[in-house]
Amino acid sequence: MKRISFRFLLFCCFCLLAGAILHAQTIELSASYPEVTTASGNLELAWFGGLNTPQPQTVDLDNDGTDDLFIFDKAGEIHLGLRGLGGDKYDEAPELVAHFPEEIRGWMMLRDYNLDDVPDIFTYSTIVDGISVYRGRRRPDGLLEFDLVDFGNPLPQLYFPFEGRPTPIFVSSIDYPAIDDIDLDGDLDILTFSVGGGYIEYYRNMGVERGFGADTLLYELADQCWGGFFESGLSPALDLGGGPGDCFNNLLGPGGGGRPRHSGSTVLTLDYNGNGLSDIMLGDVSFDGLVLGFNTGSREQAWISTQDSAWQEDGVQVDIPSFPAGFHLDVDQDGARDLLAAPSVTLNGADVEVMWYYRNVGSDAAPEFAFQRRTFLVDEMIDLGTSANVTTFDYDADGRPDLVVGNNDEFTGSNFLDSRLRLFRNVTPAGGDIAFELVTDDYLGLRAFAMTAWAYAPAFGDLDGDGDEDVIIGERSGKIVFGENTAGAGREATFAPLQFEWLGIDAGQFSKPALADLDRDGLLDLLLGGFDGRIRFYRNIGTATAPAFDPSTSAAGNVLQLGGINTNAPGVSTGHPTPAVVQNDDFTLILSGNRSGTIELYRFGADSAYTEPFTLLTKTVDSLDLGAFTNPTLADFDGNGVLEMVVGNERGGLSFYGTDLRNDLSTGLFSAVRPAFDFSVFPNPVADELTISGLPASVREVALLDVQGRVLRSTDLPSTALPSTQGARPQVQWRLEELSAGVYFVRASGPEGIATRRVVHL
């Protein structure tokens, strides 16, 4: 098993209940890469996390003299790093991009504008549509980090003079411009579509011409109709001008309106025909292929005179639904730049065939491209298309937790939704490295139902007490699917026919279930994440052999917003929580993925009512950010007594981490805590009269709660100026004989915080 370890110090102030006094804690994760085998062989990049809308570029990320592969994926807007191994082989290396700026949005490219042999970033400006620049620098360890450049303009982005006023160079968030040396004077120029679309504007860098150094980016609008053509968006073919200096007449011409068109174009420049001029390769949001325009003008006056409106090589035309982009980079590190094509939309487009690889078998000056495959690198990953909803389940009853992974969809190019479950069997040898093998890519046959239910998210647990684990599956509508495992204890799972829309339970949209005994009554309860950022809780009101749930979140024992958890980011109302639960005798931990791409961590004690607010330990477990729509699960895959964590994400892939958390949660982050104050309850268990004593003088209220959080008794205590160290309250006594037998909680609260005691009533 390949392993790269990195230590994050996570200092969390957390408490058993609100107001507890806690100590800073540390958790250690190691990004691990267990072997994964399919019918095609080992997946060399199994745990990379998948790709959906990659923007690939080769660059030396660690200053070791060898080019690596950097990818910015618009799905989750995440930086991804792959270490170059020679040829077109790469290895996972997330540490290579650990210091890239988190605020990058839309698009980005790496260029060395100041010629210091350190790559810089050109990217979408989120303030006003345009281009921001980050200057790169090397850290002592050779890795890259970046600083936003302020060129003295009104905003930290690139400007040009227009009618005597500085004006931002326009680039939309969904376009992809070309930033290259168009006039071959040694500095970087810009080609981008105009605000109205259709015409390409040429922004010439005048730094060299005006005698400035290489670190100057000084632009003027040199041509409003570069190449003389117009891209109508009505057909793939370009409308070409009649000759050098002639601009195709779109009724009113550049800047005049004419036929307005949408944003959504990608621009790539390369010298395709070896004449020393920049040819152009365009993608458009309306079409699935790339258009190649040949420049036969001059350095001073570009003219796209001919075109290939359905560019192809080896008889293979790019067909990426929708909105393809071309990338010119040396993938196989042979000195001749190759071509990759990838999608530029994050919804309703290609999500597996996203890296079309055309290898340059000629030279960089005289390219000759040969098609290789549509899934470059992706075919070495676990990649389920869009989203990966992962959980554990010992399907073959061999004592080792296996992996079951659902997806939202895999693009098929038709109206058919390809949503299903994959089953990966844990084949870890005793005392050996963790390993998995793909058993089936359509576990439980759910693909057949994908036109009516999709975005499957599984959870397993023994709901009927027969010794095997049953299944609950969330799906797009917010409802759930139930399947009873009829195999019996110790046997490979077999399921009765699935029951859709089970019990009428509904989380709104995109339900994400988990099963756990939160009220500790011996029955598995249902936690259900919904798209609205809340985790709903349905208490199991059945028996050990017959589970029962009331579908109403207002029913007794149910909770609409468990623990006060809200995974919505500021300004976003669709947080998509994905709960995972681990417990010991003292407390419960709830991890939740979210739309933002992090993992949140909550805790509440065994002496707490689940209806009370939980303690938020952190919004970003171990500073992990995997892009978007994270989905965690934990298990001890190798039987060494320590938990590992697997996390799915929007790109349809998985990441694997070791932790320092033992099965009993006895080490690491979850060590013992000190309560805010102490008090006593006696007798306990109690039959008739309960006495509460030792309350600090600062306590203002004492209340008795049932397991559903309802207040059954409440005693207000007079305000006092005495601090808790100078005295104690008189005893509080309650008669309890009229209450049903069961578990209750005494809650004491005051300015120092809240403390509770668990009471058993006979």
N, C-alpha and C positions, 0 to 999 in steps of 0.2 A: 504494500500500500504506500503510495506517495504521500508525503506529509510535509507541509510547510507550516511552522508555528509562528504565531505572533501574539504578543501580550498586550492586552488593553487593560488599563487600570480604571475600574469603574467605581467611583466614589458615590455611594448612595446613602442618603439619610432615609431610613425607612422605619416603620413601627408595626407592632403587633396590631394595634388599632390606632386611630387618629390620635396624635398627641404623644405617642411613645418616644422615648429618648434612645437614639440608636447610634451606632458606630459606623464609620466608613468601612466598606467591605471591598473585596477584590474578587473578580471572576476572571478565569483564564479560558480562552477559546483557542483552538488550533484548527485552522482550515485543513481538512483532510480529504483525501481522494481515494476512497476504496475502489477496488476493481469492480467493474460492472461488465457483464458478458451478455451479449445477445446472440441471435442466430448468425449474425455477420461477424462475430468476434468481439474482442475487447473494445470498449468505448474509451479512447485515450483521453478525452476531455469530458468525461461523463458528468462531472459536477461543476462545470463552468457556468451553468445557469441558463443556457439557451440564448438564442438571438431572435429578434423580431425585425427591427429596423436599424441595422448596423451602419455606421459610417466608419469604415476601416482606413487606417493609415499606418505605414511602416515608419518606425522611428526608434532610435536607441534610447530606451526608457531608463536604463540604469548606468549608462556611460561605460559599458564594458566593451565597446567597439563593435558590437553585433546588433543589427536591427531587430527590434521586437515588433509586435503587432499591437497597436492601440485601436480600440473600438469605442466610439461613443454611440450608445443605443438610445434612440429617441423613446423607446418603450421604457419608461421609468427614468429617462434622462440620466443614464449611469455611465461612468467610466469603467472600462474593462481592459485588462492587460493580459497579454500572452507573451511568454518569453520565447524568442527565436531559438530553435534547435538546429538550424541548418535546413536548406531546401524549403519546402513548404510545410515543415513540421513545427508545431508550437506546443507549449506547455502552459497550464494555468499558472498565473503569477499575479494575483490581485494586489500584492504589496507594491508592484511597480507603479500603480496609479493612486497610491494612498494619499498623495498630497495634491491631487488635481482639484481645482476649485469646484465646490459643490453647487454653485449657483448657475452653472451652464444650462442653457435652455435651447430647444429648437434644433440648432445645428452647430457644429464646430469643426475646425480644421487646424492642423498643425503646420506652421510655416516658420522659417527663420528670417524674420523681416530685418533684424539688425545685424545679421551675418556674424554672430558670435558663436556659431556651431551649437547653439542651444535652441530647441524648438520653442516657438511662441504660439499662442492660441488666438485665432480669429473666430468670433462667435456672435450669435444673435444678441443684440442689445435689448434687454427687457424693459428699459425705460421708454425709449422711442424706437420704433422699428428701424433697425440699422445694424451696425457692426461695432462690437467692442473688442478690444485687444488686451491680452494678458501677456506680459513679458516673462519668459521662462528663465529660470536659474537653477543651477545644480546645488543640491544639498551636499554636505560632507560625505554622505553615503552614496552619492552619485545619482540619486533619484531626483525627479523634477518637481519643482513647485513654482507657482506663478503669482504675479502681482498685476492687478488691474492698472492699465496705463492711462494717465491723464495727460492728454496732449494740449491742455490749455483751452479746450473748447468749452462751450456752455455745459455740455454733458460729457462724461467719459466714454466717448465713442467717436467714430470717424466722421469728419465733415468735409464739405467742399463749398466754394463760394458760389452763391446763386443770387443774381441781381444785387450784388454788393453785400449780401448777408451770409454768415456761416449757416449752412444747412446740412442736416444729417444725410449721409448717403443711405438711401432706402434699400433695405432687404427685409422681407417678411420672415416670420418665424417658420413658415412651412416651405419656403424656397431654399435652394442650396446654390450659392453663387460660386463663381470661379475667382480665385485669388492667386494669380500667377504673374510671371513676368511676360506680359503680352508684347511689349515693344522691345524686349531683349536688351534693356539698358542696365540690368542688374538689380532692379528693385521690383516690388510687388504692385501690380495693377489689379483692377477689379472689374469683372463683368457681372452684371446683375440685371434682372428684368426691371423695367420701370414700374412706377406705382400703378399705372393703368394696365400693365402687362403687355405682352406681345412683342415689344421692342427691347433689345438688349442695350443697356447703357454702358459705356466704357469710361471708367474713371481712371485717368492716367496719374501715376505717382510722379510728381514733379521734383522730388527731393534731389535726384542726381542732376537734373537739368538746372536747378537753381543753386547748386553748389553745397548742398547740405550733406551731412553724414548719413550713413546707412540706417541710423535709428530714427530718421525722420519719415513720417508718413504724411505727405502733403499732396492732396488730390485736387484735380480739376475735372469737370465733366468734358471729356474730349470728343465724345460722339454719342448722340442720342439714338443712333440707329447703327450700332456696330454690326458690320457684316452685310448691312443692307436688307435684311430679311425681316419678316413678320411671322410670329407664331400665333395662329388664330385660335387654337384650341378646338377648332371644328373638325380637323383631320390631323393625322400625325405629320403630314407633309408641311414643310415650311413654304411660305410665299416669298419667293426670291426677288431681289432687286435686279435691274437689268445690267448693271455693270458697277465698277468701282465708283463710289461716291453716290450711287443711286440708291435711294431708300424705297422699298415697296410702299406704295401709296395706300394706306389704310384710311381712306376717305379724308381724314383731317391730319394724318401723319403723326409722328412722335409727339407726345405731350398734348395732342389736340383732342383726344377722346376717341373718335372713330368708333370702331367696334370694341367696346369694353370687354375685357375678359377677366377671368378669375385669377387669383394668385395660385401658385402651385406649379413651379418649374424648377428643374435642376440643371445646372450648367457644369460641364467638364471641358477643359481645354487640353489638347494634346496635339502634337505634330504627327498626325496619322499617316500622311502621305510623304513625309520626309522632305518637304520643300522649305523648311525653316520657318513656317508660319503656323499660327495657332488655329487648328481646326476646332470644331465644337461638337460636343455630343450632348444632346438635350433629352430630358425626361419630362413628362407632363402628367399632371394629376388626372387627366381625362383618358390616358392611354396606357397600355401595358408594355410598350416597347421603347427602344431608344432610337433617336434620329441622329444621324451623323452628317454634319455639314462641312464641306471641304472649302478651305480658304485659299483662293488663288489670287488674292489681291497683293498687298504689300504691307510692310511693317507700318507704314504711315496710314494706309487706307485698306482695312480689311474688306474682303468681298467673298461672301459665301455663294459660290457660283453653281455648285452642284450638291446633291444630297443623296443619302441613302435613308429613306424614310422608314425603313424596316431593317435596321442594322442587324447583321448576323455574321457569324463565322462558323465554318464547318457545317453549314446548313442549319445551325441552331440559332434562332432568333430569341432575343430576350423577351420573356413573357412573364412579367411580374405584376399581378393585380394588387394594387395599382400604384401608379406614380413611381416609376423606377428612377434610380440615380446611378451614374457611372462613377467609378473610382479608379484612378491610374496609380498603381503602386507596385513595387517589386515584391510580390508575394513569395516567390521561391528563392529570393536572394541570389539571383544569378546575374545581376547587373542590368537586366532588361525588364522594364516595368510592364506588368500585366494589367488586365482589366478585371475588375469585380463589379457586378451590378447587384443592387439591393433595393428593397422597397423603402419609400419615404413616408408612408402613412402607418399609423399605429392601430387603426380600427378597420375591420372588414377588408383586410388585404392578406397577402401572403405572410405566413408566420413560421414556416419550416423551410421552404425553398427560397431562402433569403440571401444566399451568397453564391451568385452565378459566377463561376471562375473561368475566365478565358486566359490561358497561359500564353505569354509572348515567346514563341519559339524562334523568333528572328532576333533582332537587336533593338536597343532602345532608340536608335536613330532610324531604323527601318523595321518597324514592328510587323510581326505576323502572328495573329492571334489564333489559338487552337482551343476549342471548347473542351473543358475538363468535366465539370459537374455543376449541378444546381445547388448543392448543399455543402459547399466547401466549409470545413470545420464543424458545421452543424451536425453532419452525419457521424461525428465522433462524440456527440453530447447526448445526454438525456434531454430531449426537447419534444414536448407534447403539443406545440403550437402556441396557444395563448392560455396562460395561467397554468399553474401546477398546484393542485390542492392535495397535500400529502398527509398520510396518517400511517400508523403501524397496525399490524394484524398478524398473528401467528396462524396463517391459513392452513399449514400442514401439521400443526400441533407437535412440532419437534422441539419446542421450548425456546426457539429463536424468533424474535420479532421480524416479520417481513414488512415490505413497503407496498402500500396501495396508493396510487396517484391518479387523481382525476384531473381533467382539463376543462376549460370553458369551451374550447372549440379548436379544431385544426382546419385551416382553410383548405377547401376542396375545389374551389372554382365553380361551384354549383350552389343551388339553394339548400343542399343537404348539409346539415350541421354534423360535424364529426366530433362528438363528445363521448368520452368513454373512460374506463378505468384501466390502468396498467398495473400488473402485479409483478413485483420483483422479489424473488425468494432470497432469503438470507442463507448463504452457503458458507458462512464463516467457519473454518475448521477450529476445533478445540485448541485454544491457546494461540491461534493464528490471527492474521490480519483480516479485517472485515471485508466481506465480498458479497456481491449480489449477482443474480442472473435473472433476466427477463423470462417470466413464465408465459404470460399472455398479454397481448395489447388490447384485449377486450374482456376483462374480467367481469363476470356476471352478465355478459351480453347486453350491456346498457347502450351500446352504439345503435342498436335497433330502435331505441325509443327516443333518439336525439332530436326528432322533429317536434316532439311535444314536451320533452324535458331535457335540459342540457346544463352545462356548467356544473358537473358533478363534483361534490365534495364529501368524501366518505368519513365515517367514524364507526368504531366497533366496540362492543361491550356485551357482556352476558346479561341480557335484560330479563330472561325467563328462568335463570337459575339452574340450567341443565348442564353447566360445565363447558359450554362452547360460546363463542362470541357471535352475537347477531350484528346486523349492520343497519345504520341510519345513514342516508345519503341526502345531502342538501342539493338544491338545484336552482336554476335561474328564476323560477317563479316565486321563490321564497318558501315553497312547501317542502316536504321531506318524503323520502321513500324508505320503507321498512322492509327488511328481509330477515326471516327467521332462519338461523343456522340449525338444521335438523340432524347434523352429524353425530352429536354427542361428544362427551369429553374424550380427548386423546385421539380424535380422528380428523382427517382432512376435511375442511369445511365443505358442506353442501347446503344450498339455500332453497327454501320453499319459494314459490312464485312471489316476486316483489309486489309490494302494496304501495301504489303511488298515492300522493296526497294523503298520507297516513294521518288519521285522527283529526284532519282539518287544521293541523298546526301550520302556521304561516308567519314567516319573518319578513314579509314584504317582497324582497327580491334578494337573490344570491345568498341563500341560506348556507351557513357553514356550521355544522354540528360538532359537538363534543359530548362525551358521556362521562359523568363523574358523580360520586356520592357526596354532594356538597353539604347536605344536612346531616350526614353521618348516621342515617337510619338503616343502613344496610342495603338500600335500593339505589340503583343508578338513576340519576337525574339527567335532564337534557339541557345543555347550553346551546344556544342557537344564535350565531352571529348573523346580522342582516346588513344590507347595504347602507343603512342609515347611521352606522357608527355605534349602535347599541348591541349588547349581548343579552338576548332574552333568556330567562330561566324558567323551565317547566319542571315542577317538582313531581317526582314519581309517587303517585297516590295509589299505586296498585299493591301487589304482593311480591314475594320473592320469585314466584313462578308465573305471574301474570302482570306485566307492567301496565300502568294506566297513567294517562296525562290529560289534563284539562287544557284544551287549545287556547283558552282565553288568558291573556297575560294579567288580567285583573282578578282571576280566580285566586282563592286562598292558597298561599304557598308559592304562587308564581310571581315573577318579577319582570317588568318590562325592560328595565335597564339595570342589569345585574351589577352590584358593587359600585354604581355610579360611573361605570366604564363608558367612555366616549372616545372613540378612535378618530373622530373627525379632526382634520387639520384646520387651522384658522381659515375661514372663508369657504370651507368645503363641507358639504352635508352628506357626503357618501364615503364614510370611513372604512367600510368593509372589514369589520373585525373577524378574525379567524382564531377562535379560542383553542388552546391546548392546556390540559390540566395535569399537574403532578401534585401528589399529596404524601404526607406522613402523618403520624399520630398527633402532631402539634399544630400543623398549619397546612394551608392549601396555597399553591402558586398557580396563577393563571397567566400564561403567556398569550399574547395576541398579536398576530400580524395585522397589517392595515394597508390602506391605499397608498400611504406615503412611502412604503418600502422598508420601514423599521419594524422592530418587535418590542412591544410594550410588556411590562411585567408588573403584576399586581399580587398582593398577598393578604390573606386574612387567617386568623387563628382559629383553632378548634373550639375555643371558648367564645367565639364570636358568632352572631347571627348572620347568615348569608345575605339577609336583607339590608344589613348595614353597609355603608360605603367601605370599599376595600382600600388598602393602602397602596398607592402608586409608588413602586420602587424606582422605575425609570421608564421614560418614553422611548428610549433607544438602548435596548440591551446590548451591552458591549460595543456601543457606537456602530453597530451593524446597520448598513444601509444597502439594500439589494435592489433598489430601483423603485418598484411599485408592487402592490398587491402581494405582500408576503404571507406565507402560511407555514407556521412552524409545527414540528412534532418532536418529541423526545423519547428515547428508549435506550436500553443497554443492549446494543447489537452484538457485542462480542462476549457478554457474560462476565466481564471483569469487575462488575459492581459499580461502574461509573457510566453516567448517561452520555449519549451522543445526541446531537440535534441535527435534523434535516429541515431545510427551509425551501419551499417553493416560491416562485415569483411570477410576475406578469409575462415574462418572456417564455414561459412554458418549461423552464428548467429547474434544477435542484442544486442546492449547495449543501455541503456536509461539514459538520464541525464537531470536534471533540470538546468536552467540557470537563471541569474539575468538580462536578456535582455528582455525589454518590446517589445510589438508588434511594437511600433513606433520607436524602437531602441534609445529611449531617455535616457537610463540609462546604467550604467556599462561601458564597454570598449568603447562605442561609443559616448562619450560626445563630446561637441564642441571642435574645435581646432583653433589655431591661425595661420594665414597664414604667410609666410616668409616676405612679404611686401605688401603694399597697393598701388592701383592706381585706377583711375576713368575712366569710359567710358560714353560719353553722346553725344546726347540724347540716351535714351534706353527705349522703342524701337526707332529704327532709320529708316528714310526713304531714305535719300540721303547721307549726310556727317557725318561720325563718328569721334569724337575727343577723343584721349587718353591722359590723363594728370596725373600729380602727380607721374610720374615714378621716382624711385630712380636713382641717378646718376650712380649707378653700373650696371644698366640694359644695356645689349649689343644688344638685338634683341627684336622686337615686331612683332608678326605674327598673321594673321587672319586664322582660320581653320574652315572647315565645320564639320558636325557631324561625317563624316567618317575619320576625321583626316588629310584631304588634306590641304596643305598650299595654301591659295588663295592670300594673301598679306604678304609681309615681308619687314620690315624696319630695317636695321642695324644701330646701333648707335655708334658713335666714342668711342674708349676706353678713359677712364678717371681715374685719380688717386684719384678723390674725393670719399670718402666713402658716402654711401647713406644718412647719417645723415647731410651732409654738403651741400646738394643741390639737385635739381631735374632737370630732362631733360626738354627741350622744349616740347611742345605738338606735338603729331603725329596725322595727319589727313588723312583719306582715303575717297574717293568717292565710294559709294556702290550701286548706282542706277542700275548698270547692273546685280547685283546679284539677284537670285531668293529669294522670301520671305521664311523665315525660321529661324532656330536657328543657330548661329555661336558662335565661341569662340575667344577671344583675349588672346594670350599667351605672357607674358613678361618673359624673361629669362636673367639670369646673374649669377655671382659667388655665390650670396646668395641663389639661387634656382630659382624656377619657380612659377609664380602665374597666374591665369586665371580669366577672367570675361566672363560671358555669355551675349550674345547680341541677341536681336530679331530684325530681319530686316523685315520691313513691305512691 
